[in-house]
Amino acid sequence: MKLLIRIFITALLVMAIAYLMKGVYVKEFTTALTVAIVLGLLNFFVKPILVLFTLPVTFFTLGLFLLVINAIIIMLCDYFIDEFSVNSFWTAMLFSIILSLSQSLVYQITGEAK
């Protein structure tokens, strides 16, 4: 049940951010739900591999390269879902930062923190 609530919250945040931010397009709420599920799967399966391969770069940039990895995950999500669109890499990076911060804030407020 906790996982379903997190997916639903993420979908709501994706819709809200896409509405407020130029360069991000989500067709409808079911697309946002799909984006939330795909982001979760990509973060679970692909992100650890990317982090492992880029560990030296991440170390030398004091962890800032993780922002690039998050943007790559958003771009992969854009590639896999037709009704979700992000215009550029920088838009994906800003979207990932806003999504991460807003997820942290909402999870702290609702008591869903990890």
Secondary structure, DSSP 8 states (H G I E B T S, - for coil): -HHHHHHHHHHHHHHHHHHHSTTEEE-SHHHHHHHHHHHHHHHHHTHHHHHHHTHHHHHHTTTTHHHHHHHHHHHHHHHH-TTEEE--HHHHHHHHHHHHHHHHHHHHHHT---
